[in-house]
Amino acid sequence: MNPVIVEVTRRIEKRSDRSRGEYLERMHAAAGDGPARGGLACSNLAHGFAASGDAEKQALSGSVVPNIGIVSAYNDMLSAHQPFAGYPPLIKEAAAELGAVAQFAGGVPAMCDGVTQGTGGMDLSLFSRDVIALSTAVALSHNMFDAVLCLGVCDKIVPGLLIGALSFGHLPVVFVPAGPMVSGLGNKEKARTREQYAAGKVGRDELLAAESAAYHAPGTCTFYGTANSNQMLMEFMGLQLPGGSFVNPGTELRDHLTREAVGTVLKSTNLGEDYMPLAEILDAKAIVNGIAGLLATGGSTNHTIHLVAIAAAAGIHIDWQDFSDISGAVPQLSRVYPNGSADVNHFHAAGGLGFLIRDMLANGLLHEDVNTIVGPGLERFCREPRINDGQLAWGDVPGESLDPDILRPSSDPFSPEGGLRLVTGNVGRAVVKISAVDKKHHSIKAPARVFHSQQAFVDAFNNDELERDFVAVIRYQGPRANGMPELHKLTPYLGVLQNRGFKVALLTDGRMSGASGKVLAAIQVTPEAIAGGPIAAIRDGDVICIDAANGTIKVDDVAGFESRTADIVDIGPQTGMGRELFGAFRERATGAEQGASLFGSV
């Protein structure tokens, strides 16, 4: 094993010893004996299967037939979740064939940052994760189930489902994806059209045509943002079937994988001999495997928040230093947009996650000795599914990458490190993703230009006020201020300025996420401005130094900056688009490095 991976795992286990022990004790107590519904009074149980058919009622009346609870993020507006419409009947049919029952336990909300980007609705985005966790808990609170299938794909949905399911960690849980849409307009061409629109070279009609050609069918967006990073994490942490993350919706293979998920979760219930609850899979080693996978693939910076919250729900405490140290040990092995021009379909065809897991295991970059939904050992994920004679079969992944411009082994990486850096200094702590940033832009020293909203920045751009070197300081964008929206509205404008030869960067207590692009961005600054963090004391003209190579971020050449009074401003009422309903969330939210969560350490 790589010594850094070993050491980071050891210190996580040590700092989490008490909380992890308490979590496992709660889960063991919850497991009890036999199906949970066996402890329900007759009236309770009758309510639980009143709408079921006679066969299901008969099965659920006893204590030997397993019942699967389905928790789904289905809606038919969002492409990633629209395919889930047909999953419950398929799951119920597969369960019946295996002598089991499946009930639709409940739905969770699924919102799309692609729809809400740059609008008031985006301020609900991060908090929707905790709403999803709460909704998952409500769905499972009926205590009718022996196992759980979680149907979700995108940004906050998978983390929310997993956080909620961890409160029921005594049950086996399998995640069931829908897969990415087939490839459309290339991501590089889409980004070019966005920059042309920001520069006023094309109109809205051309922009909409490009966007519609890129996002054009059922399935997940094909760039490697948070949604597809979620799918990678579920495989690397052993919670999703091997090789199933990037199989397109509506295919025969996709249906076979969904049916296989039913059989997989049924084998793990405490009614049989191979009981394997979620709590025994998601441990410190699984979390470290997830971080290593995130870094090897150049995944979403959102997971420096989500993985912290997920781990905490399992009694495990991680921080950004853990990410940074692992990043220094794990090479970057794939290039998928925004870190390259390929999309996830191309990545999957080149060898995909199975190729990566096999290579990383061989080079000591992953823990093999973990539990998974398909049995002990991560080696089981070094394979890929296929259809043989109408049946699901598993085969070896390619021995070599089928496209070294997209996917490479550890012996020939794109970069010797994972491309995620922790930067610290008199501004606080922040995350920098450099995997998509040209090396010449990894550091900057330039005067600050301070804004309190994305729109204020756009207005300054449109007024030709930004034709110079500067660091855009966008503050009051943290979880306690306005829910920590992603700030991708800024991306094309900053890209235009960088293309014009200016040295530009972003410094913010907001998020940028998996679509972070070619402009240097120090994001998720903590403490945030509204909490009195030093970012609130920055003034126009202060010289900002961001040095990703050396892990530093500071206000330079300003005497007495550390004692300067923070400029706490009134950003106005958080109302409209439902924001008024989330006041308690904003008041309670932890800092970004603590997961920006309502729950703290649960």
C-alpha positions in Angstrom: 0.0 0.0 0.0 1.1 3.5 -0.7 2.3 4.9 2.7 0.3 8.1 2.4 -2.9 6.2 1.8 -2.0 4.0 4.9 -1.2 7.0 7.1 -4.3 9.1 6.1 -6.5 6.1 6.7 -4.9 5.5 10.1 -5.3 9.0 11.3 -9.0 9.1 10.1 -9.6 5.9 12.0 -7.9 7.2 15.1 -9.8 10.6 15.2 -13.1 8.7 14.4 -12.6 5.9 16.9 -15.2 7.1 19.4 -17.9 8.4 17.0 -17.5 5.4 14.7 -17.9 3.0 17.6 -21.0 4.8 18.8 -22.5 4.7 15.3 -21.9 1.0 14.9 -23.4 0.3 18.3 -26.6 2.1 17.3 -26.7 0.1 14.0 -26.2 -3.2 15.7 -28.9 -2.4 18.2 -31.3 -1.5 15.3 -30.6 -4.7 13.5 -32.5 -6.8 16.0 -33.7 -10.2 15.0 -35.5 -10.9 11.7 -37.6 -8.4 9.7 -38.3 -5.1 11.4 -41.9 -5.3 10.5 -42.2 -8.4 12.8 -42.2 -6.0 15.7 -45.1 -4.0 14.4 -48.5 -4.3 15.9 -51.2 -5.8 13.7 -52.8 -2.5 13.0 -49.5 -0.9 12.0 -48.7 -3.8 9.8 -52.1 -3.8 8.2 -51.6 -0.1 7.3 -48.2 -1.1 5.8 -49.6 -3.4 3.2 -53.2 -2.3 2.8 -52.8 -1.4 -0.8 -50.8 -4.5 -1.8 -52.2 -7.5 -3.6 -53.2 -10.7 -1.8 -49.9 -12.5 -2.5 -47.9 -9.6 -1.2 -50.1 -9.3 1.9 -49.6 -13.0 2.6 -45.9 -12.7 2.2 -45.5 -9.6 4.4 -47.7 -11.1 7.1 -44.9 -13.6 7.9 -41.3 -13.2 8.9 -39.4 -15.1 6.2 -40.1 -13.2 3.0 -37.8 -10.2 2.5 -39.2 -6.8 1.6 -37.3 -4.2 -0.4 -37.9 -0.5 0.1 -37.5 1.6 -3.0 -36.5 5.2 -2.5 -36.4 7.1 -5.8 -35.5 10.6 -7.1 -37.7 10.1 -10.1 -39.2 13.1 -11.9 -39.9 13.5 -15.6 -38.5 17.0 -16.1 -34.9 16.2 -15.4 -33.1 14.0 -17.9 -31.0 12.1 -15.4 -34.0 10.9 -13.4 -36.6 10.5 -16.0 -35.5 6.9 -16.8 -36.4 5.9 -13.2 -40.1 6.0 -14.2 -39.9 2.3 -15.3 -37.7 1.0 -12.5 -40.3 0.2 -9.7 -42.3 -2.2 -11.9 -39.1 -3.9 -13.1 -37.8 -4.1 -9.5 -41.1 -5.5 -8.2 -41.2 -8.1 -11.0 -37.6 -9.2 -10.3 -38.3 -9.4 -6.6 -41.3 -11.6 -7.1 -39.3 -13.9 -9.3 -36.9 -14.3 -6.4 -39.6 -14.9 -3.8 -39.5 -11.4 -2.3 -41.6 -8.3 -2.2 -40.7 -4.7 -3.1 -42.6 -1.6 -2.1 -42.1 2.0 -3.2 -41.1 3.4 0.1 -41.0 7.1 -0.9 -39.7 9.7 -3.3 -37.1 12.4 -2.7 -36.8 15.8 -4.5 -34.3 16.1 -7.3 -33.3 19.5 -8.5 -30.9 20.3 -11.3 -28.2 22.9 -11.0 -28.2 23.1 -14.8 -31.7 24.5 -14.6 -31.3 26.8 -11.6 -27.7 28.0 -12.3 -27.5 31.7 -11.8 -31.0 32.0 -10.5 -32.6 32.3 -7.1 -33.5 28.6 -7.1 -29.8 27.8 -7.0 -29.7 29.0 -3.3 -31.7 25.9 -2.4 -29.4 23.6 -4.2 -26.9 22.6 -1.5 -29.5 22.4 1.2 -31.6 20.1 -1.0 -29.0 17.4 -0.1 -30.1 17.5 3.6 -33.8 17.7 2.5 -33.2 14.5 0.5 -31.5 12.9 3.5 -34.5 13.8 5.7 -36.9 12.5 3.0 -35.0 9.2 2.8 -35.3 8.8 6.6 -39.0 9.5 6.4 -39.4 6.9 3.6 -37.7 4.2 5.6 -39.2 5.2 9.0 -42.1 2.9 8.5 -39.8 0.0 9.5 -41.3 -2.3 7.0 -38.1 -3.2 5.1 -35.3 -5.7 5.1 -33.3 -4.0 2.3 -33.2 -0.8 0.4 -32.6 0.2 -3.3 -31.7 3.9 -3.7 -32.5 5.3 -7.2 -30.6 8.5 -7.8 -27.9 10.1 -9.9 -27.2 13.8 -9.7 -25.4 16.3 -7.6 -27.0 16.4 -4.2 -29.3 13.4 -4.7 -26.8 10.6 -4.2 -25.1 12.2 -1.2 -28.5 12.9 0.4 -29.8 9.4 -0.2 -26.6 8.0 1.3 -26.7 10.2 4.3 -30.3 9.3 4.9 -29.7 5.6 4.4 -26.8 5.6 6.9 -29.3 6.3 9.6 -30.7 2.9 8.6 -27.2 1.4 8.2 -28.4 -1.9 9.7 -30.1 -2.6 6.4 -28.3 -3.7 3.2 -28.4 -0.8 0.7 -27.7 -0.9 -3.1 -27.6 2.2 -5.3 -29.2 1.9 -8.7 -28.2 4.4 -11.4 -29.9 5.4 -14.6 -26.7 6.1 -16.7 -25.6 9.0 -18.9 -27.3 10.2 -22.0 -25.7 9.3 -25.3 -23.1 11.8 -26.6 -24.3 15.0 -28.2 -22.5 18.2 -29.1 -19.0 18.1 -27.7 -18.3 19.8 -24.4 -15.5 21.8 -25.8 -17.7 23.2 -28.5 -20.5 23.9 -26.0 -18.0 25.9 -23.8 -16.7 27.8 -26.8 -20.3 28.9 -27.7 -20.8 30.0 -24.1 -17.7 32.2 -24.2 -18.8 33.6 -27.6 -22.2 34.5 -26.1 -20.6 36.2 -23.0 -18.4 38.2 -25.4 -21.4 39.3 -27.4 -20.3 37.4 -30.6 -23.4 35.2 -30.9 -26.9 35.6 -29.8 -29.3 33.7 -27.5 -30.6 31.6 -30.4 -27.2 30.2 -31.2 -26.5 29.6 -27.5 -29.8 27.7 -26.9 -29.2 25.6 -30.0 -25.7 24.6 -28.7 -27.0 23.9 -25.2 -29.9 21.8 -26.6 -27.6 19.8 -28.8 -25.4 19.0 -25.8 -28.3 18.2 -23.4 -30.5 16.3 -25.7 -31.8 13.0 -24.3 -32.7 11.0 -21.2 -29.8 10.4 -18.9 -27.1 12.2 -17.0 -25.2 15.1 -18.5 -22.1 13.6 -20.1 -19.4 15.9 -18.7 -17.6 14.8 -15.6 -19.3 17.0 -13.0 -20.8 16.1 -9.6 -23.4 13.8 -11.0 -21.0 11.5 -12.7 -18.5 11.9 -9.9 -21.3 10.5 -7.7 -21.5 7.4 -9.9 -17.7 6.9 -9.7 -17.9 7.2 -5.9 -20.6 4.6 -5.5 -18.5 2.0 -7.4 -15.2 2.9 -5.6 -17.0 2.6 -2.3 -18.6 -0.7 -3.2 -22.2 0.4 -3.2 -23.1 0.1 -6.9 -22.8 -2.8 -9.2 -19.3 -3.1 -10.9 -19.1 -1.4 -14.3 -22.7 -0.2 -14.2 -22.3 3.5 -13.6 -22.0 4.7 -17.2 -24.3 2.2 -19.1 -26.8 4.3 -21.1 -30.5 4.3 -20.2 -33.1 2.4 -22.2 -30.6 -0.4 -23.1 -31.0 -4.1 -22.5 -27.8 -4.0 -20.4 -29.3 -1.2 -18.2 -32.4 -3.3 -17.5 -30.4 -6.4 -16.7 -28.3 -4.4 -14.2 -31.4 -3.1 -12.5 -32.7 -6.6 -12.1 -29.3 -7.7 -10.8 -29.4 -5.0 -8.2 -32.5 -6.7 -6.8 -30.8 -10.1 -6.4 -27.7 -8.5 -5.0 -29.5 -6.7 -2.2 -31.6 -9.7 -1.4 -28.5 -11.8 -0.8 -27.4 -9.4 1.9 -30.5 -9.3 4.2 -30.3 -10.7 7.7 -32.7 -13.4 6.6 -29.8 -15.2 5.0 -26.2 -16.2 5.8 -24.5 -13.4 4.0 -25.9 -10.4 6.0 -24.0 -7.3 4.9 -25.6 -4.0 6.1 -24.6 -0.6 4.8 -22.9 0.3 8.1 -20.3 -2.5 7.5 -19.5 -1.4 4.0 -19.0 2.4 4.5 -16.0 2.5 6.8 -12.9 4.6 6.8 -11.2 2.5 4.1 -14.2 2.9 1.8 -14.2 6.6 2.3 -10.4 6.8 1.5 -11.1 4.7 -1.6 -13.7 7.2 -2.6 -11.4 10.2 -2.1 -8.6 8.4 -4.1 -11.1 7.7 -7.0 -12.2 11.3 -6.9 -8.6 12.5 -7.3 -7.5 10.0 -9.9 -10.4 11.0 -12.1 -10.3 14.7 -11.6 -13.8 14.7 -10.0 -16.0 17.3 -8.6 -14.9 19.7 -5.8 -18.4 19.5 -4.4 -17.3 16.2 -2.9 -14.9 18.0 -0.6 -18.2 19.0 1.1 -20.4 16.0 0.4 -17.9 13.3 1.3 -17.3 15.1 4.6 -21.0 15.0 5.4 -21.4 11.4 4.2 -18.5 10.3 6.4 -19.9 12.1 9.4 -23.2 10.3 9.0 -21.2 7.0 9.4 -19.3 8.3 12.4 -16.2 9.1 10.4 -14.4 12.5 10.5 -12.4 13.7 7.5 -11.1 17.1 6.5 -9.5 18.9 3.6 -6.0 18.0 4.7 -6.9 14.4 4.1 -8.0 15.2 0.5 -4.9 17.3 -0.1 -2.5 14.6 1.2 -4.1 11.9 -0.8 -4.0 14.2 -3.9 -0.3 14.3 -3.5 0.0 10.5 -3.6 -2.6 9.7 -6.3 -1.9 10.4 -9.9 -4.4 11.8 -12.3 -5.4 8.9 -14.6 -8.2 10.3 -16.7 -9.1 13.4 -18.7 -12.9 13.9 -19.1 -14.4 17.3 -19.6 -13.8 19.8 -18.1 -10.3 18.3 -17.6 -10.2 17.2 -21.3 -12.4 17.1 -24.3 -13.9 13.6 -23.9 -17.2 12.8 -22.1 -18.1 9.9 -19.8 -19.3 7.7 -22.7 -15.8 8.0 -24.2 -14.2 7.3 -20.8 -16.4 4.2 -20.3 -15.5 2.9 -23.8 -11.8 3.4 -23.1 -11.9 1.0 -20.2 -13.8 3.0 -17.5 -13.9 2.6 -13.8 -13.0 -1.1 -13.9 -9.7 -0.3 -15.6 -8.9 2.4 -13.0 -9.8 0.3 -10.0 -7.6 -2.6 -11.2 -4.7 -0.3 -11.9 -5.0 1.6 -8.6 -5.2 -1.7 -6.6 -2.1 -3.0 -8.4 -0.3 0.2 -7.4 -1.4 0.3 -3.7 -3.6 3.3 -4.2 -6.8 1.6 -3.0 -7.7 -0.6 0.0 -8.7 -4.0 -1.4 -9.7 -5.4 2.0 -13.2 -3.8 2.1 -16.7 -5.1 2.2 -18.9 -4.4 -0.9 -22.4 -5.2 -2.0 -21.1 -8.1 -4.1 -18.9 -9.6 -1.4 -15.6 -9.0 0.3 -12.7 -7.4 -1.6 -12.6 -4.5 -4.1 -11.0 -6.9 -6.6 -14.6 -7.8 -7.5 -15.0 -4.4 -9.2 -12.2 -5.1 -11.7 -14.7 -6.3 -14.3 -17.5 -5.1 -16.5 -21.0 -6.3 -17.4 -22.1 -7.5 -20.8 -25.0 -9.5 -22.3 -24.3 -13.1 -23.4 -27.1 -15.0 -24.9 -29.7 -12.7 -23.3 -28.1 -13.1 -19.9 -26.0 -10.8 -17.7 -22.4 -11.9 -17.6 -19.2 -10.4 -16.3 -15.9 -10.1 -18.1 -12.4 -8.7 -17.6 -11.8 -5.0 -18.4 -9.3 -4.2 -21.1 -5.7 -5.0 -20.3 -4.7 -1.6 -21.7 -6.4 1.7 -22.1 -8.2 1.9 -25.4 -7.6 5.6 -25.6 -4.6 7.0 -23.8 -5.8 10.5 -24.4 -8.7 9.8 -22.0 -7.5 7.0 -19.7 -4.0 6.0 -18.5 -2.3 3.6 -16.1 -0.4 4.8 -13.0 2.8 4.1 -14.9 2.0 6.9 -17.4 -0.3 9.4 -15.7 -1.5 12.7 -17.0 -0.2 14.2 -13.8 1.7 12.7 -10.9 -0.9 14.1 -8.5 -4.6 14.3 -8.3 -5.0 18.0 -9.0 -6.8 19.1 -5.8 -5.1 21.4 -3.4 -5.8 22.8 0.1 -4.7 26.4 0.2 -4.3 28.2 3.6 -3.3 31.6 4.8 -4.6 34.8 6.3 -7.8 34.6 4.2 -8.7 31.2 5.7 -8.8 27.7 4.1 -10.0 27.0 0.6 -9.9 24.3 -2.1 -8.3 24.7 -5.5 -8.9 22.3 -8.4 -6.0 22.5 -10.8 -6.6 19.5 -13.0 -8.2 21.6 -15.7 -6.0 24.7 -15.2 -2.9 25.2 -17.3 0.2 25.1 -15.2 1.1 28.7 -16.0 -2.2 29.8 -14.3 -1.6 27.8 -11.0 -0.6 31.0 -9.2 -1.5 34.7 -9.3 -0.7 37.9 -7.6 -3.1 40.6 -8.5 -5.4 43.3 -6.9 -8.7 42.3 -5.6 -12.0 43.4 -7.1 -14.7 42.7 -4.5 -18.3 41.8 -5.4 -21.3 40.6 -3.3 -23.1 38.8 -6.1 -22.6 37.2 -9.4 -24.8 39.8 -11.1 -22.6 42.6 -9.8 -19.6 40.9 -11.4 -21.5 40.5 -14.7 -22.6 44.1 -14.7 -18.9 45.2 -14.2 -17.9 43.0 -17.1 -20.6 44.4 -19.4 -19.5 48.0 -18.4 -15.9 47.2 -19.5 -14.6 47.7 -15.9 -12.7 44.4 -15.8 -10.2 44.8 -18.7 -7.1 44.2 -16.4 -5.4 41.7 -14.1 -7.4 41.1 -10.9 -8.7 38.5 -8.5 -12.5 38.5 -8.3 -13.5 38.2 -4.7 -17.2 37.0 -4.6 -18.2 36.8 -1.0 -21.4 36.3 1.0 -21.9 33.1 -1.0 -21.4 30.6 1.9 -23.9 28.2 3.4 -25.0 30.6 6.2 -25.3 33.6 3.9 -27.4 32.3 1.0 -27.0 28.5 0.9 -23.7 28.4 -1.0 -24.7 28.4 -4.7 -22.5 27.3 -7.5 -21.1 30.4 -9.3 -20.8 29.0 -12.9 -22.5 32.1 -14.2 -19.0 33.7 -13.8 -17.2 31.0 -15.7 -17.6 32.2 -19.4 -16.8 35.8 -18.4 -13.6 34.9 -16.6 -12.7 32.6 -19.5 -13.1 35.5 -21.9 -10.9 37.8 -19.9 -8.2 35.1 -19.6 -8.4 34.5 -23.3 -7.7 38.2 -23.8 -4.4 37.8 -22.0 -5.4 39.1 -18.5 -4.3 37.3 -15.3 -7.6 36.5 -13.6 -8.7 34.3 -10.8 -11.7 33.7 -8.5 -11.7 33.8 -4.7 -15.0 32.9 -3.1 -16.8 31.4 -0.1 -19.2 29.9 -2.7 -18.9 26.8 -4.8 -17.8 26.0 -8.4 -18.1 22.2 -8.4 -17.4 19.6 -11.0 -17.6 21.9 -13.9 -14.7 24.0 -12.6 -12.8 25.0 -15.7 -9.6 26.6 -16.9 -9.5 29.7 -14.6 -7.8 29.4 -11.2 -10.4 29.4 -8.5 -10.0 29.2 -4.7 -13.4 28.2 -3.6 -15.4 27.3 -0.5 -13.3 29.7 1.6 -13.9 29.0 5.3 -14.7 30.8 7.6 -17.2 32.4 5.3 -17.8 36.1 5.1 -21.1 36.3 7.0 -19.5 34.4 9.9 -16.8 37.1 10.1 -14.2 35.2 8.1 -11.2 37.2 6.9 -12.6 37.2 3.3 -15.0 39.8 4.6 -12.1 42.1 5.4 -10.7 42.2 1.9 -11.1 45.6 0.1 -10.8 46.6 -3.5 -7.1 46.9 -4.5 -5.7 44.6 -1.8 -3.1 42.4 -3.4 -4.3 38.8 -3.4 -1.8 35.9 -3.8 -3.1 32.5 -4.6 -0.3 29.9 -5.0 -1.7 26.4 -5.7 1.7 24.9 -6.1 2.7 25.9 -2.5 -0.7 25.7 -1.0 -1.0 29.3 0.1 -3.6 32.0 -0.1 -3.2 35.4 1.4 -3.7 39.1 1.3 -0.2 40.4 0.6 1.6 43.6 1.5 -1.2 45.0 3.6 0.0 46.0 7.1 -2.4 45.0 9.8 -4.8 42.9 7.6 -5.1 40.3 10.3 -6.5 42.9 12.7 -8.7 44.7 10.1 -12.4 44.7 11.0 -14.6 42.4 8.7 -16.9 44.3 6.4 -20.2 42.5 7.4 -22.8 43.7 5.0 -26.6 43.3 4.8 -27.1 41.1 1.7 -30.8 41.6 1.9 -33.7 39.2 2.7 -33.4 35.7 1.4 -36.9 35.4 -0.1 -38.5 34.2 -3.3 -38.1 30.8 -4.9 -38.7 29.2 -1.6 -35.6 30.7 0.1 -37.7 32.1 3.0 -38.4 28.5 4.0 -34.7 27.7 4.5 -33.9 30.3 7.1 -33.4 27.6 9.8 -31.0 25.8 7.4 -28.9 28.8 6.9 -28.7 29.6 10.7 -27.7 26.0 11.5 -25.4 25.1 8.7 -21.8 24.1 9.5 -18.9 25.4 7.6 -17.8 24.1 4.2 -15.0 21.9 5.6 -17.5 20.4 8.1 -19.8 19.5 5.2 -22.1 22.6 5.2 -24.7 20.4 6.9 -27.6 20.7 9.2 -26.7 17.6 10.9 -23.1 18.3 12.1 -21.7 15.0 13.4 -24.6 12.6 13.6 
